[in-house]
Amino acid sequence: MTLHEMKTRPPSKGTGNYDAYLQPGRVHSSVYTSPDIFEAELEKIFYRTCVFVGHESEIPAAGDFRVRKIGRKSLIFIRNAAGETNVLFNRCRHRGAALCSTDEGNATRIRCWYHGWVYDAAGQLLDASLADAYGDDFDKSEFSLSRPAQVDSYRGFVFANLSPGGPSLREHLGLAAEMMDLLVDASPVGSITLAQGRQRTVYGGNWKFAGMDGYHGPFLHASVFEIFKTDPKGVGATHEAKQFTKEAATYTRAFGNGHSMLDQRDYRLAHPERHLKVLESTPGGSEYIARMREAYGERADLLITSAGDPHMGLFPNMQLLVSHVRIVVPLAVDRTEIISIPVLLDGVSEEMNDTRFRAFEGFYGPCGYGAPDDAEIFERMQVGLQNDDEPWVDISRGMHRERVDTDGSLVGYISDEIPQRSQMAAWVKAMNHA
Amino acid sequence: MLDTMMEPALAEALAELGQLKRHRQIERFLFAEAALMDGHEFDKWLSLWTEDGVYWAPSSASEADSVHNVSMIYDKRKDLEARISRLHGRFAFAQLPKSHLTRVVSNVEIADGDGEWVTIRSNFVLGELRRDLAHVPFGRAEHWLVPEGGAFRIKRKKASLLNSDTAMPNMVYLL
């Protein structure tokens, strides 16, 4: 394909080979700007990979539900009367009306108001109204709300794959599962709660921009580092400009399947003073340190200093960073929604969770002092990438110095573009899947 | 005879005039605050606040409180100062260039004027233009004002956006 063809006639939905879009250290910008490629991504990636739906703690009581999108499809993430979590397509099995018209709520009975069909919270059809018209052999069990081909969970994080086959969730997560533990095991009782609301933001740019990047911090977020200098509580205690210099023991790490992490573990273990000081001056903080040592022994120092921040992106649609879980929702090639859900640690003092919570509020959301600058630059990216007479986007930073670590992960310096190369490698593999 | 008939009517009229004056005074305060926010006059706007002020913009339309539900803004004085300082600086890229803002404040109602504070409710429509994109959020504001030497200071402000449940673009200007 010529460069012109790559932009104007990309492989159509469902067929074709995408190798030409990724060269060593560079990616063709039409992956971010082509509506045809976006449509293909929905089929090849969002309807075909392990996609994050929600965390079990979001729906604690029977009937609690969240409506989440996978591509253009909407799914109901709901807890049934028996206490199990379910993922159900938001569509009446009769004539197809969407059942839930709010994005969260509680319903132990889900009624379609078109013709009165009613389901329970496990999606079983309880009653098709005036059912005698369907004859004696009408079998309600054939009209249960349909479900994704595969649903699985890890530590309460529920994922769905709309297609059969492919890797299991554990295979898909690989080494990334251990980094998810860094968040959940920041709680001395090994559990987290996502029940404090969420921020929903939208930016005019491609979904693939939202990823791990250890290069941009001191520049794009210069205003934030200014604030942190004067107030080191909360996020500031674990985020300093020093961590993003080449001397720091901080890395980027790729785990395969597109997952990557800004790995600050060694740095935080080597410089725990500031964070420990904040903990010790927070009511419940000293008790937390003691309980963590008791619960986790040798792992405690790592867990305490990591402060529940794996700073990781899971391909395609999920991130675990700082104090929240983030879901990336592709709306159009140039429009993306981000759902940011703050995470509270179970078994810690209210004051400790309050500090995490307030730090999240400060940085993230549409009025925060950090995240809006990311959204702004993503919108500038979408404008700049239209100017594609020179179509190649450089993601070669640190290519010469990446190496395979003993655990099999690919590791580089904190500011190297391992996350971008790893995302695009997984992208090409998924897009080429027949 | 005429005097005794006129007195109650006059008293009533004077009382109503007093109330209208007060209402107008409060409206003028809200309009002046709006003008400062529209003009990005951060320091003058900050000077309207008491030292123990709380500025709150919930991120959900449901009446969840600020403790049990994440907010878009929940600033105490220190956070307000950090917010203003960042907006003054050279690195708040989400507001470089700054949005053009014009808001309409209306439906002003004194909810409670009996105590030490005056509680005001109002509606606003905020026209924002930035880089050829217009965004027009609607909202309701609640102000808790402390009278101070013929003027007011803001002790608490809650800005509830109509669309706070939906996916929001950047709103880094003052609400």
Interface residues (C-beta under 8 A of the other chain):
Chain A: D103 Q196 G197 R198 Q199 R200 T201 V202 Y203 G204 L220 H221 A222 S223 V224 E226 I227 T230 D231 E337 I338 P342 F357 R358 F360 E361 G362 G365 P366 C367 Y369 P372 D373 A375 E376 I377
Chain B: A57 S59 S60 A64 H68 N69 V70 S71 M72 I73 Y74 K78 D79 A82 R83 S85 R86 G89 F91 A92 F93 A94 L133 D165 T166 A167 M168 P169 N170 M171 V172 L175
